[in-house]
Amino acid sequence: MERNIIQWIIFLMQEYGTYFWKGTLVTLETAILGTLLGLVLGFVIGIVKSTPIAPEDSMVKKIYYKVLKTVCDGFVQVFRGTPMMVQAMIIYYGLKQYGIDISSFNAAILVILLNTGAYMAETVRGGIQSIDNGQFEGGKALGMSHFTIMFSVVLPQAFRNIIPETGNLFITNLKMTSVLNVIGISELYFATKTAANTYYRYFEAFLITGAIYFILCAVFSKLLSILEKKMEGKKDYELATEYIGD
């Protein structure tokens, strides 16, 4: 008896439910780890790119910062200007030619990490520049160094400003893990191909996968929206000065 679409979906879920489940876990693991580590890298690069070179700095320090900024700019341009799939092939297969053997899982995380760092660098730089310059001046007036002001005053505020972009990038990474099947990582797309190729039911198999990706993205979008609202705090504030005369 020929199965209809619904019956095939149920059948594939029963036969390959474990594959879909394990593939989903690998997808989540690579996306979460890669994004978190990339966020750290993005903050480092963003801070470097937004650090001003003071006129009173020594010549050595000026050259050092210029070289560092140039390297950071080059890194951002390369990883933002090339496809993730090509990067994965170079890191996983290309490096093997030179005796550098990386597992497919570690290579996948490294690719997501580097891409996230490249994209977040500009976001972090923009977040830092969105903070009023008077806060830097106030900190310097109190005798604080540039990096003390950055980590104690500016970055906590900048982080709140970049939460939406961080969330969007994580959702993108969640979906982009599918291209990493080219290096053999057993993520959701790879698991789906296994199920689809066995019975040649590509429509039903990828319909299941599409539904899983949609649910994951919807859930994390909602969670990030809640986090964003929590970070915003209350919209209405009452000034204590209003009660001074009471």
RODO-2510 file (C-alpha; in nm, 4 decimals, decimal comma):
residues 246
     n   res          X          Y          Z
     1     m     0,0000     0,0000     0,0000
     2     e     0,1419     0,3339    -0,1090
     3     r     0,1920     0,5820     0,1756
     4     n     0,0764     0,9415     0,1507
     5     i     0,2853     1,2410     0,2620
     6     i     0,1656     1,2321     0,6233
     7     q     0,2308     0,8597     0,6510
     8     w     0,5801     0,9000     0,5075
     9     i     0,6578     1,1791     0,7538
    10     i     0,5402     0,9634     1,0442
    11     f     0,7348     0,6647     0,9102
    12     l     1,0582     0,8633     0,8693
    13     m     1,0198     1,0101     1,2174
    14     q     0,9797     0,6606     1,3593
    15     e     1,2679     0,5096     1,1625
    16     y     1,5106     0,8018     1,1788
    17     g     1,3904     0,9937     1,4829
    18     t     1,7224     0,9267     1,6561
    19     y     1,9130     1,0653     1,3556
    20     f     1,7027     1,3820     1,3531
    21     w     1,7432     1,4218     1,7294
    22     k     2,1210     1,3741     1,7293
    23     g     2,1562     1,5998     1,4255
    24     t     1,9564     1,8704     1,6026
    25     l     2,1782     1,8463     1,9113
    26     v     2,4953     1,8777     1,7015
    27     t     2,3453     2,1758     1,5182
    28     l     2,2636     2,3476     1,8478
    29     e     2,6020     2,2664     1,9980
    30     t     2,8025     2,4017     1,7060
    31     a     2,5854     2,7132     1,6705
    32     i     2,5894     2,7976     2,0424
    33     l     2,9603     2,7305     2,1017
    34     g     3,0665     2,8977     1,7785
    35     t     2,8544     3,2064     1,8457
    36     l     2,9653     3,2466     2,2086
    37     l     3,3348     3,2079     2,1261
    38     g     3,2927     3,4308     1,8217
    39     l     3,1264     3,6932     2,0391
    40     v     3,4385     3,7033     2,2580
    41     l     3,6583     3,7366     1,9484
    42     g     3,4289     4,0065     1,8114
    43     f     3,4562     4,2050     2,1350
    44     v     3,8364     4,1858     2,1262
    45     i     3,8550     4,3009     1,7632
    46     g     3,5850     4,5639     1,8162
    47     i     3,7729     4,7099     2,1126
    48     v     4,0979     4,7209     1,9150
    49     k     3,9295     4,8892     1,6178
    50     s     3,7631     5,1509     1,8387
    51     t     4,0696     5,2318     2,0506
    52     p     4,1957     5,5786     1,9533
    53     i     4,5624     5,6525     1,8927
    54     a     4,6441     5,9485     2,1150
    55     p     4,8814     6,2197     1,9855
    56     e     5,0928     6,1855     2,3008
    57     d     5,1501     5,8116     2,2470
    58     s     5,5046     5,7035     2,1674
    59     m     5,5989     5,6237     1,8081
    60     v     5,6349     5,2537     1,8935
    61     k     5,2869     5,2450     2,0447
    62     k     5,1388     5,4250     1,7433
    63     i     5,2994     5,1788     1,5009
    64     y     5,1868     4,8853     1,7165
    65     y     4,8240     5,0014     1,7157
    66     k     4,8268     5,0775     1,3438
    67     v     4,9593     4,7295     1,2621
    68     l     4,7073     4,5700     1,4988
    69     k     4,4187     4,7652     1,3480
    70     t     4,5330     4,6732     0,9953
    71     v     4,5441     4,3031     1,0862
    72     c     4,1967     4,3254     1,2409
    73     d     4,0606     4,5061     0,9341
    74     g     4,2101     4,2400     0,7071
    75     f     4,0616     3,9588     0,9164
    76     v     3,7155     4,1148     0,9059
    77     q     3,7301     4,1743     0,5300
    78     v     3,8466     3,8193     0,4524
    79     f     3,5878     3,6355     0,6602
    80     r     3,3017     3,8663     0,5685
    81     g     3,3928     3,8517     0,2012
    82     t     3,4229     3,4747     0,1517
    83     p     3,1603     3,1963     0,1739
    84     m     3,1463     2,9890     0,4913
    85     m     3,1506     2,6687     0,2857
    86     v     3,4820     2,7640     0,1223
    87     q     3,6293     2,8522     0,4610
    88     a     3,5208     2,5137     0,5970
    89     m     3,6848     2,3309     0,3062
    90     i     4,0123     2,5202     0,3546
    91     i     4,0212     2,4711     0,7317
    92     y     3,9189     2,1040     0,7314
    93     y     4,0661     1,9630     0,4101
    94     g     4,3246     2,2231     0,3139
    95     l     4,5108     2,2243     0,6447
    96     k     4,5448     1,8454     0,6327
    97     q     4,7888     1,8912     0,3442
    98     y     5,0220     2,0639     0,5893
    99     g     4,9871     1,8096     0,8691
   100     i     4,7246     2,0011     1,0665
   101     d     4,4496     1,7499     1,1402
   102     i     4,1304     1,8992     1,2850
   103     s     3,8172     1,6975     1,3557
   104     s     3,5091     1,7927     1,1557
   105     f     3,3311     1,9060     1,4733
   106     n     3,6163     2,1330     1,5838
   107     a     3,6538     2,2657     1,2299
   108     a     3,2820     2,3499     1,2221
   109     i     3,3029     2,5407     1,5500
   110     l     3,6173     2,7201     1,4306
   111     v     3,4476     2,8313     1,1082
   112     i     3,1428     2,9652     1,2944
   113     l     3,3689     3,1261     1,5553
   114     l     3,5758     3,3126     1,2957
   115     n     3,2705     3,4244     1,0978
   116     t     3,0897     3,5409     1,4093
   117     g     3,3991     3,7272     1,5251
   118     a     3,4291     3,9046     1,1898
   119     y     3,0655     4,0158     1,1853
   120     m     3,0450     4,0991     1,5561
   121     a     3,3612     4,3114     1,5405
   122     e     3,1813     4,5821     1,3430
   123     t     2,8705     4,5487     1,5602
   124     v     3,0754     4,5887     1,8784
   125     r     3,2621     4,8852     1,7325
   126     g     2,9297     5,0473     1,6469
   127     g     2,7963     4,9701     1,9946
   128     i     3,0986     5,1331     2,1564
   129     q     3,0710     5,4396     1,9338
   130     s     2,7022     5,4721     2,0255
   131     i     2,7998     5,5501     2,3852
   132     d     2,8311     5,9218     2,4579
   133     n     3,1930     6,0364     2,4430
   134     g     3,1373     6,2329     2,7619
   135     q     3,1584     5,9088     2,9564
   136     f     3,5152     5,8582     2,8362
   137     e     3,6004     6,2148     2,9294
   138     g     3,4380     6,1770     3,2716
   139     g     3,6307     5,8579     3,3371
   140     k     3,9598     6,0184     3,2364
   141     a     3,8825     6,3109     3,4684
   142     l     3,8567     6,0568     3,7511
   143     g     4,1979     5,9162     3,6613
   144     m     4,0723     5,5983     3,4945
   145     s     4,2669     5,4446     3,2066
   146     h     4,1085     5,3959     2,8640
   147     f     4,0693     5,0205     2,9131
   148     t     3,9287     5,0612     3,2655
   149     i     3,6651     5,2970     3,1280
   150     m     3,5997     5,0554     2,8426
   151     f     3,5439     4,7480     3,0601
   152     s     3,3796     4,9143     3,3600
   153     v     3,1628     5,1792     3,1965
   154     v     3,1278     5,1479     2,8197
   155     l     3,1098     4,7751     2,7402
   156     p     2,8220     4,6957     2,9808
   157     q     2,6145     4,9604     2,8014
   158     a     2,7377     4,8621     2,4558
   159     f     2,6474     4,4982     2,5206
   160     r     2,2862     4,5970     2,5765
   161     n     2,2865     4,7853     2,2460
   162     i     2,4208     4,4907     2,0464
   163     i     2,1917     4,2181     2,1855
   164     p     1,9515     4,2376     1,8861
   165     e     2,2334     4,1939     1,6333
   166     t     2,3881     3,9141     1,8408
   167     g     2,0548     3,7338     1,8410
   168     n     2,0149     3,7750     1,4659
   169     l     2,3648     3,6415     1,4069
   170     f     2,2987     3,3374     1,6265
   171     i     1,9829     3,2577     1,4292
   172     t     2,1858     3,2909     1,1087
   173     n     2,4538     3,0580     1,2460
   174     l     2,1866     2,8080     1,3449
   175     k     2,0727     2,7870     0,9837
   176     m     2,4190     2,8142     0,8294
   177     t     2,5396     2,4995     1,0090
   178     s     2,3709     2,3143     0,7225
   179     v     2,6493     2,4146     0,4803
   180     l     2,9041     2,2507     0,7097
   181     n     2,7866     1,9071     0,6007
   182     v     3,0547     1,9404     0,3295
   183     i     3,3163     1,8519     0,5920
   184     g     3,1183     1,5543     0,7205
   185     i     2,9847     1,6911     1,0476
   186     s     2,6704     1,4983     1,1469
   187     e     2,4438     1,7984     1,1957
   188     l     2,0733     1,8123     1,1107
   189     y     2,1130     1,8515     0,7341
   190     f     2,3598     1,5612     0,7182
   191     a     2,1212     1,3409     0,9197
   192     t     1,8352     1,4357     0,6883
   193     k     2,0294     1,3304     0,3796
   194     t     2,0821     0,9882     0,5367
   195     a     1,7083     0,9410     0,5862
   196     a     1,6177     1,0856     0,2458
   197     n     1,8697     0,8786     0,0501
   198     t     1,7551     0,5512     0,2048
   199     y     1,3951     0,5698     0,0811
   200     y     1,4329     0,8453    -0,1819
   201     r     1,1717     1,0510     0,0038
   202     y     1,3439     1,3890    -0,0156
   203     f     1,0313     1,6020     0,0086
   204     e     0,9105     1,4478     0,3337
   205     a     1,2569     1,4225     0,4906
   206     f     1,3468     1,7839     0,4248
   207     l     0,9977     1,8956     0,5246
   208     i     1,0709     1,7480     0,8673
   209     t     1,4064     1,9254     0,8764
   210     g     1,2535     2,2547     0,7679
   211     a     1,0007     2,2267     1,0500
   212     i     1,2774     2,1585     1,3031
   213     y     1,4812     2,4594     1,1863
   214     f     1,1693     2,6771     1,1964
   215     i     1,0840     2,5691     1,5518
   216     l     1,4414     2,6241     1,6715
   217     c     1,4587     2,9709     1,5174
   218     a     1,1157     3,0669     1,6511
   219     v     1,1987     2,9527     2,0053
   220     f     1,5352     3,1276     2,0185
   221     s     1,3934     3,4434     1,8595
   222     k     1,1332     3,4572     2,1355
   223     l     1,3922     3,3946     2,4083
   224     l     1,6189     3,6654     2,2688
   225     s     1,3262     3,9056     2,2495
   226     i     1,2519     3,8414     2,6178
   227     l     1,6195     3,8926     2,7074
   228     e     1,6287     4,2171     2,5110
   229     k     1,3264     4,3509     2,6993
   230     k     1,4807     4,2480     3,0318
   231     m     1,8017     4,4317     2,9464
   232     e     1,6127     4,7463     2,8494
   233     g     1,4716     4,7802     3,1993
   234     k     1,1801     5,0045     3,2836
   235     k     1,0865     5,2669     3,0300
   236     d     0,9442     5,5131     3,2825
   237     y     1,1758     5,6594     3,5434
   238     e     1,0986     5,8980     3,8267
   239     l     1,3660     6,1425     3,9224
   240     a     1,4462     6,1705     4,2903
   241     t     1,4723     6,5473     4,2487
   242     e     1,0958     6,5640     4,2089
   243     y     1,0588     6,4714     4,5725
   244     i     1,3239     6,6998     4,7165
   245     g     1,0740     6,9734     4,7865
   246     d     0,8168     6,7363     4,9413
***
